[in-house]
Amino acid sequence: MKHFLPSLGICLIASCSLLFIQCKKYQYDEGLESDFLEVEEKNSSVLFHYSSTTSSNSGGTGYTQFTDYLNDFDSTDVLLTFTEGSIGGGENDTISSANSDAFDVTTTSTFHTNFASGTASSKISSHRNKTTLANASYELDITDTKINIKTTTKFFQESTGETFFLTPYVLVDSIVASQTGHPDGASTNHRKVAVDVGRIVNFPVRYLGYEVASGDINAGYQFNKSFVVQRRPEWTDPDQISVALILTKRTPSGAIVFVNANTNH
């Protein structure tokens, strides 16, 4: 029989109390620390392509340019298309409108790297070489009817007085649908289409990000958030389903500021 020594119990309680004080920077939303996903301390950029199925520019030079960007950056960074035109059977039009309004995009095709226009390669290189403030990772559980998304976000630097947001865009690659201006017409292969955004159960959907951290944030702070999306019958191939995690913060005027991005390559 094992005996529990009172003095040892006191020591254990004291040790646990000290551990709790030291680990206040952690927020355990879904269990023990071992439940957290690994998060890399690295920076990746996000490249948005604002497109429309009825725009000849989107089907011509825009399509070609996005294909070039995919060839150059898809293995290291995060690329996605906000497409007008009700393709993929999801919320692509709502997501496209929300982002177009937020970033004052009025024409297609338009390209933004880390929420700004200009040369993509220089912006990607600049962000990659910066100190990593925070990053996020995810894993998927895809069933016949649902896409379950588990995420872990981790801060690698301290932050004070700022509020951070996480947007989990669900992407479907290679959606075959009509495209004005493209030689394939109704058989055009649409790449990396943002068809939906992950939802927190019993919480209003946020197309531009869910608030996840604010105030005084210590280096090492991490947390889990789970999201779900109804899987549409059109999304037949699970290998073509991925998630783009976009971390942002807000200026005092409410403008959205890019922090980091990640996807499973």
HUSUL-V523048 format. One record per residue. PSI is psi in radians with two decimals (999 if undefined). OMEGA is omega in whole degrees, 0 to 359 (* if undefined). Layout:
psi->PSI omega->OMEGA
psi->PSI omega->OMEGA
//
This chain:
psi->2.38 omega->178
psi->2.43 omega->180
psi->2.43 omega->178
psi->2.02 omega->182
psi->2.23 omega->179
psi->-0.73 omega->182
psi->-0.65 omega->178
psi->-0.69 omega->178
psi->-0.72 omega->179
psi->-0.73 omega->180
psi->-0.72 omega->180
psi->-0.74 omega->179
psi->-0.77 omega->179
psi->-0.72 omega->180
psi->-0.77 omega->180
psi->-0.67 omega->179
psi->-0.72 omega->179
psi->-0.72 omega->179
psi->-0.71 omega->179
psi->-0.72 omega->180
psi->-0.74 omega->182
psi->-0.44 omega->186
psi->0.39 omega->179
psi->-0.34 omega->179
psi->-0.26 omega->179
psi->2.47 omega->175
psi->1.95 omega->183
psi->1.66 omega->180
psi->-0.48 omega->188
psi->0.71 omega->174
psi->-2.62 omega->185
psi->2.92 omega->181
psi->-0.50 omega->180
psi->-0.26 omega->178
psi->-0.22 omega->183
psi->2.51 omega->174
psi->2.72 omega->176
psi->2.34 omega->179
psi->2.17 omega->181
psi->2.46 omega->175
psi->1.42 omega->181
psi->2.82 omega->177
psi->2.35 omega->170
psi->2.57 omega->180
psi->2.87 omega->173
psi->2.35 omega->178
psi->2.00 omega->179
psi->2.32 omega->170
psi->1.99 omega->176
psi->2.03 omega->188
psi->2.96 omega->176
psi->2.39 omega->181
psi->-0.29 omega->181
psi->0.11 omega->181
psi->2.12 omega->178
psi->-0.52 omega->177
psi->-0.68 omega->177
psi->-0.66 omega->181
psi->-0.30 omega->182
psi->-1.76 omega->184
psi->-0.59 omega->180
psi->-0.76 omega->179
psi->-0.76 omega->180
psi->-0.75 omega->181
psi->-0.72 omega->179
psi->-0.65 omega->176
psi->-0.73 omega->177
psi->-0.73 omega->178
psi->-0.70 omega->177
psi->-0.75 omega->179
psi->-0.61 omega->185
psi->-0.64 omega->194
psi->-0.10 omega->187
psi->-0.45 omega->182
psi->-0.22 omega->185
psi->-0.40 omega->186
psi->-2.97 omega->187
psi->2.08 omega->181
psi->2.39 omega->178
psi->2.77 omega->182
psi->2.20 omega->168
psi->1.89 omega->188
psi->2.22 omega->169
psi->2.42 omega->174
psi->0.23 omega->172
psi->1.00 omega->175
psi->2.63 omega->177
psi->-0.14 omega->176
psi->0.31 omega->182
psi->-2.45 omega->184
psi->0.52 omega->188
psi->-0.65 omega->181
psi->-0.73 omega->179
psi->-0.75 omega->179
psi->-0.74 omega->179
psi->-0.78 omega->181
psi->-0.73 omega->181
psi->-0.77 omega->181
psi->-0.66 omega->177
psi->-0.73 omega->178
psi->-0.74 omega->184
psi->-0.56 omega->184
psi->0.26 omega->174
psi->0.83 omega->177
psi->2.13 omega->185
psi->-0.14 omega->181
psi->2.73 omega->175
psi->2.49 omega->358
psi->2.46 omega->174
psi->2.45 omega->180
psi->2.31 omega->174
psi->2.30 omega->173
psi->2.08 omega->183
psi->0.71 omega->174
psi->0.25 omega->181
psi->2.62 omega->176
psi->2.95 omega->181
psi->-3.06 omega->184
psi->2.11 omega->185
psi->-0.78 omega->187
psi->-0.71 omega->181
psi->-0.65 omega->179
psi->-0.68 omega->179
psi->-0.78 omega->179
psi->-0.74 omega->181
psi->-0.79 omega->181
psi->-0.67 omega->182
psi->-0.55 omega->184
psi->-0.02 omega->178
psi->2.80 omega->173
psi->2.37 omega->182
psi->2.04 omega->176
psi->-0.88 omega->182
psi->2.78 omega->176
psi->2.96 omega->182
psi->2.73 omega->176
psi->2.93 omega->182
psi->2.82 omega->167
psi->2.61 omega->185
psi->2.51 omega->168
psi->1.83 omega->186
psi->2.12 omega->175
psi->-3.05 omega->179
psi->-0.46 omega->187
psi->-0.22 omega->185
psi->2.70 omega->170
psi->1.90 omega->179
psi->2.24 omega->186
psi->2.04 omega->173
psi->2.27 omega->180
psi->2.61 omega->169
psi->2.27 omega->176
psi->2.39 omega->182
psi->2.41 omega->176
psi->2.31 omega->179
psi->-0.20 omega->177
psi->2.73 omega->176
psi->2.64 omega->176
psi->2.48 omega->182
psi->2.26 omega->171
psi->0.35 omega->179
psi->2.72 omega->180
psi->2.32 omega->186
psi->2.63 omega->184
psi->2.61 omega->177
psi->2.25 omega->176
psi->2.08 omega->176
psi->1.62 omega->178
psi->2.28 omega->174
psi->2.17 omega->182
psi->2.45 omega->170
psi->2.19 omega->182
psi->2.58 omega->173
psi->0.95 omega->172
psi->2.15 omega->180
psi->2.04 omega->182
psi->2.92 omega->182
psi->2.55 omega->176
psi->2.01 omega->176
psi->2.39 omega->176
psi->-0.10 omega->179
psi->2.42 omega->183
psi->-0.37 omega->180
psi->-0.16 omega->175
psi->-2.12 omega->183
psi->-0.21 omega->181
psi->0.37 omega->181
psi->2.42 omega->180
psi->1.86 omega->182
psi->2.22 omega->188
psi->2.42 omega->170
psi->0.92 omega->183
psi->2.23 omega->174
psi->1.82 omega->186
psi->-0.33 omega->181
psi->3.03 omega->175
psi->2.47 omega->180
psi->2.55 omega->181
psi->2.47 omega->172
psi->2.29 omega->183
psi->2.32 omega->178
psi->0.56 omega->178
psi->2.48 omega->182
psi->2.46 omega->180
psi->2.51 omega->179
psi->1.85 omega->184
psi->-0.27 omega->181
psi->0.26 omega->173
psi->2.47 omega->175
psi->2.32 omega->178
psi->2.26 omega->184
psi->-0.35 omega->180
psi->2.57 omega->179
psi->2.90 omega->177
psi->-2.46 omega->180
psi->2.00 omega->184
psi->2.15 omega->181
psi->2.65 omega->171
psi->2.30 omega->184
psi->-0.23 omega->177
psi->2.29 omega->178
psi->2.76 omega->182
psi->2.70 omega->175
psi->2.49 omega->170
psi->2.39 omega->178
psi->2.48 omega->181
psi->2.82 omega->178
psi->2.58 omega->175
psi->2.43 omega->174
psi->2.16 omega->180
psi->2.20 omega->181
psi->2.63 omega->179
psi->-0.45 omega->181
psi->-0.36 omega->183
psi->1.30 omega->191
psi->-0.59 omega->186
psi->1.93 omega->181
psi->-0.43 omega->179
psi->-0.26 omega->179
psi->0.05 omega->180
psi->2.23 omega->177
psi->3.13 omega->180
psi->2.39 omega->172
psi->1.97 omega->178
psi->2.14 omega->182
psi->2.09 omega->176
psi->2.30 omega->181
psi->2.98 omega->169
psi->3.09 omega->184
psi->2.50 omega->172
psi->2.93 omega->177
psi->-0.49 omega->179
psi->-0.08 omega->179
psi->-0.01 omega->179
psi->2.54 omega->182
psi->2.24 omega->181
psi->2.28 omega->180
psi->2.41 omega->176
psi->-0.96 omega->180
psi->2.96 omega->180
psi->2.73 omega->177
psi->2.65 omega->172
psi->2.88 omega->176
psi->1.89 omega->183
psi->999 omega->*
//
